[in-house]
Amino acid sequence: MEIAVIGSESFILGFHIAGVSKGFVVEKDTANRTFESVMNTEGVGIVVMDKSTFEMLSERNKETAMTKVKPTVVTLSHDVGGESNLRLMIKRSLGVDLWKD
């Protein structure tokens, strides 16, 4: 399974340096089309995007991002709630709460 990254050029750059080859630069007018294309790409298991890119998506695509298990969509954010968001995504994907006491 491959990782795909959707976002601004500066957001994607760090992932390219880390070895992720599937990076898609989007603007407000291309975000939905690119998201739908990546979600239907064979072999992509994880889609990473930043919060500002996620906010560009239509409500239908936001719902798809939050509910579809494969590929799993990970939204990165600078806010404090980012860890709880990641926790929910991992629980949804694996079916196990890794932080459970």
N, C-alpha and C positions, 0 to 999 in steps of 0.2 A: 504494500500500500504506500502511496505517495502522499506528501504534504503539499497543499497548494496555498498560496498566500494572496490575498486580495487587499489592495489599499493604495495609499499614496506611494510615490517613488521612494521617499525617504523611509517609510515603514517597511517596504519590501527589501530594500538594500541590506538591512541587517540579516534577513533570512537568506539572501543570496550568499552573503559572506559565510553563513553557517552551513551552506551546502544545499539549500532548498532551491531546486531549479524551476519549479512552477510558480512564477510570480506574475501577477496581473495588476497593472497600474490602472486605476479607475478614477473617473470624475463623476460628478453627480448624474450626468446624462447617460453614462455607460455602466453604472454600478449594477443595476438590475439584470441587464442582459449578460454581463460577465458572470455574475453570481449564478444565474440559471445555467449557463454553459459549464461552469466549473462543477456545479452540483451533479451534472449529468455526464461528467467525464469518467470513463472507465479507469479504475485503478487508483482514484483519489480517495483516501480514507479519512483525511483530516483537512478541513478548510480553516485557515487562520485569517482573521481580519481584525482591524482595530475598531473601536467603538464608533468613531466618526463615519467610517465606511458602512458599518451596520446601520447607522441612523439614516443613510442615504437610500436604503432599500425600501421597497413597497411593504405595506403591512402583510401581504400574502407571503412575500419572501422572508420577512422577519419571522413569521410563524413557522415557515419551513425550516429556517435556520435553528430555531429553538426546539423543534420537535423531531426532526429527522435524525435517525441514529447513524446511518451510513450514507454519505460521509458525515462525520461529526463536525459541527461548526464550533470553533473556539473564538470567542470575541475577547480581545485583550483591551484592558482599560487601565488608566492611571488612578482611578478612584479606589477608595477603601473597600468597596464591595466586590472588587475583582476576585478575591480569593473565594468568596461564597459562590460567585458565578461559576468559577472553575470547578468548584466542588460539585455543584449541581450537574454540570456537563459530564464530569467523570462518572458520577453516580448513574446518570442517564445512559451513558455509553457502556459501562461495565456491568451495571446492575448491582454495584456494591459501593457502599459509602466507605471510602478509604480512611476518613477521619473519625469514624465512629468510635466512641469511647467504650 
